[in-house]
Amino acid sequence: MSTYEVYEEAYKLLPKHVNPLVIVEDFIRQETKKREEYLRVLEHGVEVGTWPKHFYREFERTLFERLEFIGVDTDREALLQTPPYVVPIRCSVTNLAFPSNTFDLEYSVCVLPWIEKDMRYSAVKETERTLKFGGKAMFITPAHSHLKEELVEFPKYTKKAVNIDELRKKFFIGKEKLEKYALEAGMQISELYEVEEVVPVTPKQRIALLYSDTLAPSQDHDESAFKEYLSELASPSRINFCVVVVEK
Ligand SMILES: C[S@@+](CC[C@H](N)C(=O)[O-])C[C@H]1O[C@@H](n2cnc3c(N)ncnc32)[C@H](O)[C@@H]1O
């Protein structure tokens, strides 16, 4: 099983209300119901297409056929692995290679923390520019209370030195920040909330969640040591992320 399959499976095992896959899935379903025409959907930081693959399996064919899925990422290798029903485009979310007013829906899961701090607002502003009027977007960012404990052990399992304080600062994007970006970009906020819950997770789920939140794009770690360590950690784990839904 690949790293990606591990966390794709793990997301599905989480309770629905703390499962980002379900939150984005509901968002697309609801918005699709409201509109009759063909929908253009953009995923930010699509990586290998884990989410579209999930939707392709979960959505009724009639619903999926009404979507045109475009995925952007800066990682060329990852984009080569996207499935055929995703149009992969290599570009940065801070400078989207699309005309203004192109998409009905955009969503971004765990991508803003990977962008340099001073460029994060650009990613939100680009969303506003490329959304159609009446279009909606969703950003999910890890808030990561749980990383505080887990990152203490982190350097042992990465191949290069990691500054824990820097990592915490880098990965924490809370509700207030999301709200500020959205309002400054001129969008209306229709939902803004933080999900924080302790849920039982298996070692496999924990590996998956940590991979997807911190390690997946860099692969900069000693995988076997990391897995061994994680398998010893006790459940449950804290799931903690922020969600904002905005409208143009
Ligand atoms: C933690 S992964 C999340 C992947 C996927 N969204 C998910 O939830 O499983 C972050 C992804 O964002 C991509 N990324 C980072 N900076 C980016 C940028 N400026 N523009 C587009 N993609 C970017 C990385 O290459 C990586 O694929």
Ligand as a Chemical Component Dictionary entry (heavy atoms), coordinates in Angstrom:
data_LIG
# 
_chem_comp.id                   LIG 
_chem_comp.type                 NON-POLYMER 
_chem_comp.pdbx_formal_charge   0 
_chem_comp.three_letter_code    LIG 
# 
loop_
_chem_comp_atom.comp_id 
_chem_comp_atom.atom_id 
_chem_comp_atom.alt_atom_id 
_chem_comp_atom.type_symbol 
_chem_comp_atom.charge 
_chem_comp_atom.model_Cartn_x 
_chem_comp_atom.model_Cartn_y 
_chem_comp_atom.model_Cartn_z 
_chem_comp_atom.pdbx_ordinal 
LIG C1  C1  C 0  -0.129 18.390 2.631  1  
LIG S1  S1  S 1  -0.339 18.215 0.901  2  
LIG C2  C2  C 0  -2.092 18.087 0.794  3  
LIG C3  C3  C 0  -2.532 17.336 -0.410 4  
LIG C4  C4  C 0  -4.039 17.149 -0.544 5  
LIG N1  N1  N 0  -4.681 18.442 -0.689 6  
LIG C5  C5  C 0  -4.635 16.386 0.612  7  
LIG O1  O1  O 0  -5.395 16.955 1.391  8  
LIG O2  O2  O -1 -4.358 15.187 0.755  9  
LIG C6  C6  C 0  0.026  19.826 0.279  10 
LIG C7  C7  C 0  0.079  19.898 -1.235 11 
LIG O3  O3  O 0  0.150  21.283 -1.607 12 
LIG C8  C8  C 0  1.082  21.414 -2.662 13 
LIG N2  N2  N 0  1.555  22.807 -2.705 14 
LIG C9  C9  C 0  2.399  23.412 -1.845 15 
LIG N3  N3  N 0  2.582  24.706 -2.196 16 
LIG C10 C10 C 0  1.815  24.919 -3.307 17 
LIG C11 C11 C 0  1.564  26.042 -4.132 18 
LIG N4  N4  N 0  2.145  27.233 -3.900 19 
LIG N5  N5  N 0  0.714  25.901 -5.180 20 
LIG C12 C12 C 0  0.123  24.700 -5.431 21 
LIG N6  N6  N 0  0.325  23.606 -4.675 22 
LIG C13 C13 C 0  1.160  23.702 -3.629 23 
LIG C14 C14 C 0  2.161  20.397 -2.347 24 
LIG O4  O4  O 0  2.936  20.092 -3.489 25 
LIG C15 C15 C 0  1.298  19.223 -1.864 26 
LIG O5  O5  O 0  0.918  18.407 -2.926 27 
# 
loop_
_chem_comp_bond.comp_id 
_chem_comp_bond.atom_id_1 
_chem_comp_bond.atom_id_2 
_chem_comp_bond.value_order 
_chem_comp_bond.pdbx_ordinal 
LIG C1  S1  SING 1  
LIG S1  C2  SING 2  
LIG S1  C6  SING 3  
LIG C2  C3  SING 4  
LIG C3  C4  SING 5  
LIG C4  N1  SING 6  
LIG C4  C5  SING 7  
LIG C5  O1  DOUB 8  
LIG C5  O2  SING 9  
LIG C6  C7  SING 10 
LIG C7  O3  SING 11 
LIG C7  C15 SING 12 
LIG O3  C8  SING 13 
LIG C8  N2  SING 14 
LIG C8  C14 SING 15 
LIG N2  C9  SING 16 
LIG N2  C13 SING 17 
LIG C9  N3  DOUB 18 
LIG N3  C10 SING 19 
LIG C10 C11 SING 20 
LIG C10 C13 DOUB 21 
LIG C11 N4  SING 22 
LIG C11 N5  DOUB 23 
LIG N5  C12 SING 24 
LIG C12 N6  DOUB 25 
LIG N6  C13 SING 26 
LIG C14 O4  SING 27 
LIG C14 C15 SING 28 
LIG C15 O5  SING 29 
# 
